[in-house]
Amino acid sequence: MAIPTHQRTLDRAVSCSGIGLHSGKEVRLTLKPAPTNHGIKFVRKDLPDNPTIPARFNCVVDTSLATVIGLDGAIVSTIEHLMACFAGLSIDNVIVELDSYEVPVMDGSAGPFTQMILEAGIREQKAERHFFVLKKPIELEQDGKFVGAYPHNTFKITCNIEFEHHLIRKQSCSMEVVDHIFEREISSARTFGFLHEVEYMKRYGLARGGSLDNAVVIDKSEILNREGLRYRDEFVRHKLLDCIGDFSLLGMPILGHIITKKSGHAFNHAFLEKFFNNKTSWQTQTLPFPSDPARKSDPFRKTLKSLAI
């Protein structure tokens, strides 16, 4: 499928209800169409004056357990799965209304949000989309974690994870992020955790809404979910989904190849700050742009080799 060249929003409003993963609180979420150049903005309907928080990296206030945005004392937590849907389905302008501070976890994936959006319909708008187009590499590496962005003619992510647990070990997943691939191959991958970590968090009042209905839980020897995994490599696919959500906080779609290794919300956010400050490494423009043979090459083979992928 070709990359959409014009901005897109929803065709109509759509709602759902669920519980927050960490708060355990019931929340109603409504997605509404928005005008061109509006972007993605969250509205807290439960607070006086209904404060609005733009979904941008410079509004991120916490990345310890999830991606949390905030402005003037109002916050919205655990936005990464919903944001991944907007980016994966190439949706630029949406009003997101909530009556609590945490986006509902649903089944632990972006699948339910994806189906909501597809049922509501996607409408193309008159204004053109603007893209961050990579001109040269940007890299960030620290303590075994790595994120790099490289010139490419589409939006592509290669995600690499490594855990000592024998059911995960090293996993790698590489995909171009376009509508049909996101829906089929990425959106249904669920968040996961280890039983001892879940028990620890619950002991300290976290993960109050977490259960086998909305997360893959692993103990020392097996996966505790009766139905097992949705994908053979569901763990790395979910990390890729998280990356899509985190990188969408730049506020415009990216044309480039992003490679991550052992990264998470906090390190992704650190990379976004470096990305934005490296203004000589990218330009913003609409599509189509003139054919550039260098953009179609694969300048990151050395990087992949150095990461032992």
C-alpha positions as CSV (number, residue, x, y, z in Angstrom):
1,M,0.0,0.0,0.0
2,A,1.3,3.5,-0.9
3,I,2.1,5.9,1.9
4,P,-0.8,8.3,2.3
5,T,0.2,11.8,1.1
6,H,-2.7,13.7,2.6
7,Q,-3.7,14.0,6.3
8,R,-6.3,11.6,7.7
9,T,-8.8,11.5,10.5
10,L,-11.7,9.4,11.6
11,D,-14.9,9.3,9.7
12,R,-17.0,9.4,12.9
13,A,-16.7,9.2,16.6
14,V,-16.2,5.9,18.4
15,S,-16.1,4.9,22.0
16,C,-15.0,2.0,24.3
17,S,-14.7,1.3,28.0
18,G,-12.1,-0.7,30.0
19,I,-9.7,-0.6,32.9
20,G,-6.3,1.0,33.3
21,L,-3.4,-1.4,33.5
22,H,-1.8,0.3,36.5
23,S,-4.6,2.2,38.1
24,G,-7.3,-0.6,37.8
25,K,-9.8,2.2,37.3
26,E,-12.7,2.0,34.8
27,V,-12.3,4.5,32.0
28,R,-14.4,5.5,29.0
29,L,-12.5,6.6,25.9
30,T,-13.9,8.4,22.9
31,L,-12.1,9.1,19.6
32,K,-13.4,12.0,17.6
33,P,-12.5,13.4,14.1
34,A,-10.4,16.5,14.2
35,P,-9.6,19.2,11.6
36,T,-6.4,19.3,9.5
37,N,-3.1,20.2,11.3
38,H,-4.8,19.5,14.7
39,G,-2.6,16.5,15.5
40,I,-3.4,14.0,18.3
41,K,-4.6,15.6,21.5
42,F,-6.0,14.0,24.7
43,V,-8.8,15.7,26.6
44,R,-9.5,14.9,30.3
45,K,-13.3,15.2,30.5
46,D,-13.2,14.4,34.2
47,L,-11.3,17.5,35.2
48,P,-12.5,21.1,35.5
49,D,-12.1,23.0,32.2
50,N,-11.3,19.7,30.4
51,P,-7.6,20.2,30.0
52,T,-6.0,19.2,26.6
53,I,-2.6,17.5,26.3
54,P,-0.9,17.3,22.9
55,A,0.6,13.9,22.2
56,R,4.2,15.1,21.7
57,F,7.5,14.1,23.1
58,N,8.0,17.4,24.9
59,C,4.9,16.7,26.9
60,V,6.2,13.4,28.2
61,V,6.5,13.5,32.0
62,D,7.2,9.8,32.9
63,T,8.5,6.7,31.2
64,S,9.1,4.4,34.1
65,L,6.3,1.9,33.5
66,A,4.5,3.4,30.5
67,T,4.6,6.5,28.4
68,V,2.8,9.3,30.3
69,I,2.1,12.8,28.9
70,G,1.2,15.8,31.0
71,L,0.5,19.6,30.9
72,D,-0.3,22.0,33.7
73,G,-0.8,19.3,36.2
74,A,-3.1,17.1,34.1
75,I,-1.7,13.7,32.9
76,V,-2.7,10.8,30.6
77,S,-0.9,7.6,31.2
78,T,-0.2,4.4,29.1
79,I,-0.8,6.0,25.7
80,E,1.7,4.0,23.7
81,H,-0.7,1.3,22.3
82,L,-3.3,3.8,21.2
83,M,-0.6,6.1,19.7
84,A,0.8,3.1,17.8
85,C,-2.6,2.6,16.2
86,F,-2.7,6.2,15.0
87,A,0.8,5.9,13.5
88,G,0.3,2.4,12.2
89,L,-2.9,3.4,10.4
90,S,-1.5,6.7,9.2
91,I,-4.0,8.8,11.2
92,D,-2.9,12.4,11.8
93,N,-5.7,14.3,13.5
94,V,-7.8,12.9,16.4
95,I,-9.4,14.2,19.6
96,V,-9.1,11.6,22.4
97,E,-11.5,12.1,25.3
98,L,-11.1,10.2,28.6
99,D,-12.9,10.3,31.9
100,S,-9.9,9.1,33.9
101,Y,-6.1,9.5,33.7
102,E,-5.1,6.2,32.1
103,V,-6.0,4.8,28.6
104,P,-7.8,1.4,29.0
105,V,-5.5,-1.6,28.6
106,M,-8.2,-3.6,26.7
107,D,-6.6,-7.0,25.9
108,G,-3.0,-5.7,26.4
109,S,-2.5,-5.1,22.7
110,A,-3.5,-2.4,20.1
111,G,-5.9,-4.8,18.4
112,P,-9.1,-3.6,20.0
113,F,-8.2,0.1,19.2
114,T,-7.3,-0.9,15.6
115,Q,-10.7,-2.5,15.1
116,M,-12.5,0.4,16.6
117,I,-10.8,2.8,14.2
118,L,-11.4,0.6,11.2
119,E,-15.1,0.3,12.1
120,A,-15.4,4.1,12.5
121,G,-13.7,4.6,9.1
122,I,-10.7,6.7,8.0
123,R,-11.3,9.9,6.1
124,E,-8.7,11.6,3.9
125,Q,-8.4,15.4,4.4
126,K,-7.4,18.1,2.0
127,A,-4.1,19.1,3.6
128,E,-0.9,17.4,2.7
129,R,1.0,15.3,5.3
130,H,4.5,16.5,6.3
131,F,7.2,14.0,7.1
132,F,10.5,13.9,8.9
133,V,12.7,12.6,6.1
134,L,16.1,11.3,7.3
135,K,19.1,12.6,5.4
136,K,21.8,11.0,7.5
137,P,22.0,8.6,10.5
138,I,21.2,9.5,14.1
139,E,22.3,7.1,16.8
140,L,22.1,6.8,20.5
141,E,23.8,4.0,22.5
142,Q,24.3,3.6,26.2
143,D,24.6,0.6,28.7
144,G,23.9,-2.0,26.0
145,K,20.8,-0.1,24.7
146,F,20.7,1.3,21.2
147,V,18.4,3.2,18.9
148,G,19.4,4.4,15.4
149,A,17.5,6.1,12.6
150,Y,18.7,5.9,8.9
151,P,17.6,7.2,5.5
152,H,14.9,5.0,3.9
153,N,12.1,5.5,1.5
154,T,9.4,4.2,3.9
155,F,8.8,4.0,7.7
156,K,10.5,0.8,8.8
157,I,11.4,-0.5,12.3
158,T,13.8,-3.3,13.2
159,C,13.4,-4.2,16.9
160,N,15.7,-6.5,18.8
161,I,15.2,-7.7,22.4
162,E,17.2,-10.0,24.7
163,F,16.1,-11.6,27.9
164,E,17.7,-14.3,30.0
165,H,14.5,-16.3,30.2
166,H,14.6,-19.4,28.0
167,L,11.2,-18.7,26.4
168,I,12.4,-15.4,25.0
169,R,16.2,-15.2,24.6
170,K,17.1,-13.1,21.6
171,Q,14.3,-12.1,19.2
172,S,14.4,-9.8,16.2
173,C,11.5,-8.4,14.1
174,S,11.7,-6.0,11.1
175,M,8.6,-4.6,9.4
176,E,7.5,-1.6,7.2
177,V,4.8,0.2,9.1
178,V,1.8,0.5,6.7
179,D,-1.9,0.0,7.4
180,H,-2.4,-3.6,6.4
181,I,0.9,-4.9,7.9
182,F,0.3,-3.1,11.2
183,E,-3.3,-4.5,11.4
184,R,-2.3,-8.0,10.6
185,E,1.2,-8.5,11.9
186,I,1.7,-6.0,14.8
187,S,-1.5,-4.7,16.4
188,S,-2.5,-7.9,18.2
189,A,0.8,-8.5,20.0
190,R,0.2,-8.2,23.8
191,T,2.2,-6.7,26.5
192,F,4.1,-9.2,28.6
193,G,5.7,-9.5,32.0
194,F,7.2,-12.0,34.4
195,L,5.1,-13.4,37.3
196,H,7.6,-12.2,40.0
197,E,7.5,-8.7,38.6
198,V,3.7,-8.6,38.4
199,E,3.5,-9.8,42.0
200,Y,6.0,-7.2,43.1
201,M,4.1,-4.4,41.4
202,K,0.8,-5.4,42.8
203,R,2.3,-5.5,46.3
204,Y,3.2,-1.8,45.8
205,G,-0.2,-0.8,44.3
206,L,0.9,-1.0,40.7
207,A,-0.5,-3.1,37.8
208,R,-3.9,-3.1,39.7
209,G,-5.7,-3.8,36.4
210,G,-3.3,-6.5,35.2
211,S,-4.4,-10.0,34.6
212,L,-4.1,-12.9,32.2
213,D,-6.9,-11.3,30.2
214,N,-4.7,-8.3,29.2
215,A,-1.1,-9.5,29.4
216,V,1.1,-12.5,28.6
217,V,2.5,-13.6,32.0
218,I,5.6,-15.9,32.2
219,D,6.8,-17.8,35.3
220,K,10.1,-19.7,35.6
221,S,9.2,-22.4,33.2
222,E,6.1,-21.6,31.1
223,I,3.6,-19.1,29.8
224,L,0.6,-19.0,32.2
225,N,-2.0,-17.9,29.6
226,R,-4.0,-20.9,28.7
227,E,-4.3,-19.9,25.0
228,G,-0.5,-19.4,24.6
229,L,1.0,-16.9,22.2
230,R,-0.7,-15.2,19.3
231,Y,2.5,-15.1,17.3
232,R,5.6,-17.3,17.7
233,D,7.6,-14.1,18.4
234,E,4.9,-12.1,20.1
235,F,7.3,-10.6,22.7
236,V,9.4,-8.7,20.1
237,R,6.4,-7.8,18.1
238,H,4.9,-6.1,21.1
239,K,8.1,-4.2,21.7
240,L,8.0,-3.1,18.1
241,L,4.4,-1.9,18.7
242,D,5.6,0.1,21.7
243,C,8.3,1.7,19.6
244,I,5.8,2.8,17.0
245,G,3.8,4.5,19.7
246,D,6.8,6.1,21.3
247,F,8.3,7.4,18.0
248,S,4.9,8.8,16.9
249,L,5.3,11.4,19.7
250,L,7.6,13.4,17.3
251,G,4.3,14.7,16.0
252,M,4.8,13.9,12.3
253,P,5.4,10.6,10.5
254,I,8.9,9.5,9.8
255,L,10.4,8.3,6.6
256,G,13.4,6.3,7.7
257,H,14.5,3.0,9.1
258,I,14.7,2.8,12.9
259,I,16.7,0.1,14.6
260,T,16.5,-0.6,18.3
261,K,18.2,-3.0,20.6
262,K,17.1,-3.6,24.2
263,S,15.4,-0.2,24.3
264,G,12.3,0.8,26.2
265,H,10.1,3.8,26.8
266,A,12.7,5.8,28.6
267,F,15.5,5.2,26.1
268,N,13.1,5.8,23.2
269,H,12.2,9.1,24.7
270,A,15.9,10.0,25.1
271,F,16.4,9.2,21.4
272,L,13.5,11.5,20.4
273,E,15.1,14.4,22.1
274,K,18.4,13.7,20.3
275,F,16.5,13.3,17.0
276,F,14.8,16.6,17.3
277,N,17.9,18.4,18.2
278,N,19.9,17.0,15.2
279,K,18.2,19.2,12.7
280,T,20.9,18.8,10.1
281,S,20.1,15.1,9.9
282,W,16.5,15.4,8.7
283,Q,14.2,17.7,6.8
284,T,10.4,18.1,6.8
285,Q,8.6,17.9,3.5
286,T,5.5,16.5,1.8
287,L,5.4,13.6,-0.7
288,P,6.3,12.7,-3.3
289,F,9.9,13.7,-3.1
290,P,12.4,13.2,-6.0
291,S,13.8,9.7,-6.4
292,D,17.0,9.4,-4.5
293,P,19.0,6.2,-5.2
294,A,20.9,6.5,-1.9
295,R,17.6,6.4,0.0
296,K,16.8,3.0,-1.6
297,S,20.1,1.5,-0.6
298,D,20.7,-0.3,2.7
299,P,23.2,1.9,4.6
300,F,22.6,0.0,7.9
301,R,24.0,-3.4,7.2
302,K,27.1,-2.6,9.2
303,T,24.9,-1.5,12.1
304,L,22.9,-4.8,11.9
305,K,26.1,-6.8,11.8
306,S,27.6,-4.9,14.8
307,L,24.4,-5.6,16.8
308,A,24.9,-9.3,16.1
309,I,21.5,-9.6,14.6
